[in-house]
Amino acid sequence: YRDTIALQAFGELSYDEIAKTLDIPLGTVMSRLNGAKKLLRERLGSLAHPEEEANTA
């Protein structure tokens, strides 16, 4: 996921440009970005809502 998300977030490339840069299909770019965003939400979710963790402890 790292290359794909870096090109989109920091390189500000479009999905088409990322696909051409990495020589992968457009669908793969979309899938990787979706997976990366999901992973970030899961890992950073507790930071966004720390009060939820405190209530379950």
C-alpha positions in Angstrom: 0.0 0.0 0.0 2.8 2.4 0.8 3.9 3.4 -2.7 0.3 3.9 -3.8 -0.8 6.0 -0.9 2.4 8.0 -1.0 1.9 8.9 -4.7 -1.7 9.9 -4.1 -1.2 11.8 -0.8 2.2 13.4 -1.3 2.7 13.2 -5.0 -0.8 14.4 -5.7 -1.1 12.0 -8.6 -4.4 10.9 -10.1 -5.4 7.3 -10.0 -4.5 7.0 -13.7 -1.1 8.6 -13.1 -0.4 6.2 -10.3 -1.3 3.2 -12.4 1.0 4.4 -15.2 3.8 5.2 -12.7 3.7 1.8 -11.0 2.7 -0.1 -14.2 -0.3 -1.6 -12.6 -4.0 -1.7 -13.6 -6.3 1.1 -12.5 -8.4 -1.3 -10.5 -5.4 -2.4 -8.5 -4.6 1.3 -7.7 -8.2 1.7 -6.5 -8.1 -1.5 -4.5 -4.8 -0.6 -2.8 -5.9 2.9 -1.9 -9.1 1.5 -0.4 -7.2 -1.1 1.6 -4.7 1.5 2.8 -7.5 3.9 3.9 -9.3 1.1 5.7 -6.1 0.1 7.5 -5.4 3.7 8.6 -8.9 4.0 9.9 -8.5 0.8 11.9 -5.1 1.8 13.3 -5.8 5.4 13.9 -9.4 5.1 15.0 -8.6 4.9 18.7 -6.6 8.1 18.5 -9.5 9.9 17.0 -11.8 8.7 19.8 -9.7 8.0 22.9 -12.8 8.4 25.2 -14.3 5.2 23.7 -11.3 3.2 24.9 -11.5 4.7 28.4 -15.1 3.7 28.7 -14.4 0.1 27.9 -11.5 -0.3 30.3 
